[in-house]
Amino acid sequence: MQCLEIVALEEKLQRARAAFEAVVQNYRKRIGVCPYEEYLRLSKRLERAWHAFERTRQDVEQHIQDHCCLSQGSKLPV
């Protein structure tokens, strides 16, 4: 039986990764052509997205350590 908590955490991680990648893509598109104020906003948004992704990744890792969920059919690559 698969752990429902790890499934939820993995889905949250996928959403956080997608959000971070979208912010990176927008940052790359706008860097060098945007006003300085926009650059500061983009940089802050990038930093927040990275931290959200990293916190979620750490939550997944902690759950795996605490519950050994990867041995029970997790969808995460080993």
Summary of the structure (lengths in Angstrom):
residues: 78
radius of gyration: 16.1
end to end distance: 18.4
largest distance: 52.7
contacts: 195
relative contact order: 0.21
helix: 81%
strand: 0%
